[in-house]
């Protein structure tokens, strides 16, 4: 199964994909913003690991383990835009956390 989304992240906010129980999934993410974004894997039972910096107009592929969220952090003063293509378990919660 696949899921496609263009997501907007406010300044100094984060978008959390998969902060619930789920199987593994992969994300192809394009940073359609003018600033760097930080990606983290965050197991739902706590912690975070494997940071990735995504430059403007860069596309990265990230494999995410089961029961682990992908946190997309926008630590800038400008709104960010990301284009997401998700493959695998698409029964993922989606939300913001600043």
C-alpha positions in Angstrom: 0.0 0.0 0.0 1.1 3.5 -0.6 0.3 7.0 0.6 1.2 10.4 -0.9 1.0 13.7 0.9 2.2 17.2 0.7 2.6 18.4 4.3 3.1 21.8 5.7 5.0 22.3 9.0 4.8 25.6 10.9 7.9 27.4 12.1 9.6 25.6 15.1 7.1 22.7 14.9 7.4 19.0 14.0 5.3 16.6 12.1 5.1 13.0 13.5 4.3 10.1 11.2 3.5 6.8 12.8 3.3 7.5 16.5 1.2 4.4 17.0 1.5 0.6 16.8 2.2 -0.4 13.1 4.4 -2.4 10.9 7.5 -1.2 9.1 7.3 1.4 6.3 9.5 3.4 4.1 9.3 7.1 3.2 10.6 9.0 0.2 10.7 12.6 1.4 11.4 15.7 -0.6 12.2 18.9 1.2 10.3 21.5 -0.9 11.4 24.3 1.5 14.1 26.9 1.6 15.6 25.6 4.8 17.1 22.4 6.2 14.8 19.9 8.0 15.8 17.3 10.6 14.5 13.7 10.5 14.6 11.4 13.5 13.3 7.9 14.1 11.4 7.8 17.4 10.3 4.4 18.9 6.8 4.8 20.4 8.1 3.5 23.7 10.5 6.5 24.0 13.8 8.0 22.7 14.9 8.9 19.3 17.8 8.0 17.0 19.3 8.1 13.5 19.2 11.9 12.7 19.2 12.9 9.1 19.5 16.5 7.8 17.6 17.1 4.6 18.7 20.1 2.5 16.3 22.3 0.4 15.1 20.4 -2.7 16.9 17.2 -1.5 15.0 13.9 -1.6 15.9 11.1 0.8 14.6 7.6 1.4 14.1 6.4 5.0 13.2 2.9 6.2 11.3 3.0 9.5 11.1 0.0 11.9 7.7 -1.3 13.2 6.3 0.7 16.1 8.7 3.6 15.4 7.6 7.1 14.3 9.3 9.4 11.8 9.7 12.9 13.3 10.2 15.7 10.8 11.5 18.8 12.6 11.3 22.3 11.2 13.6 24.3 13.6 13.4 27.5 11.5 11.3 30.7 11.5 9.7 29.8 8.2 7.0 27.3 7.3 8.3 24.2 5.7 6.8 22.0 3.0 7.6 18.3 2.5 6.4 15.9 -0.2 5.9 12.4 1.3 5.5 9.0 -0.5 5.0 6.2 2.0 5.2 2.5 1.1 4.4 -0.4 3.4 2.1 -0.1 6.5 0.1 3.0 5.8 -2.1 2.7 9.0 0.0 5.5 10.5 -1.1 8.2 12.8 -0.2 11.7 11.7 0.0 14.8 13.8 2.0 17.9 14.9 4.1 18.5 18.1 6.0 21.7 18.8 
